[in-house]
Amino acid sequence: MDRPDFQKMLGAVERGMFDVILTKDLSRLGRNYLQTGQLIEEFFPRNKVRYIALNDAVDTNIENDITPFRNILKNTRHLGGVNC
């Protein structure tokens, strides 16, 4: 989350320069599930930005109660845990 270009992107989101943020999967947005969840659940909607993670079937325009848990499971896999 502290990557310079990532912070530039968040600033651009706040300035209304994006309508959609698209990533390959949730882990490309962030590995910390609390911070990633905050972006998806609060930051993007507050700034009227749609977020899509292609491989994880996440789209903030579509109601999906499992999205926060999907990020937790995906990050666990990167640590050698659950295979999602």
Secondary structure as UniProt FT lines:
FT   HELIX           4..14
FT   TURN            15..16
FT   STRAND          20..23
FT   HELIX           26..29
FT   HELIX           33..38
FT   HELIX           39..43
FT   HELIX           44..46
FT   TURN            47..48
FT   STRAND          50..53
FT   HELIX           54..56
FT   STRAND          58..59
FT   TURN            60..61
FT   TURN            65..66
FT   HELIX           67..78
FT   TURN            79..80
//
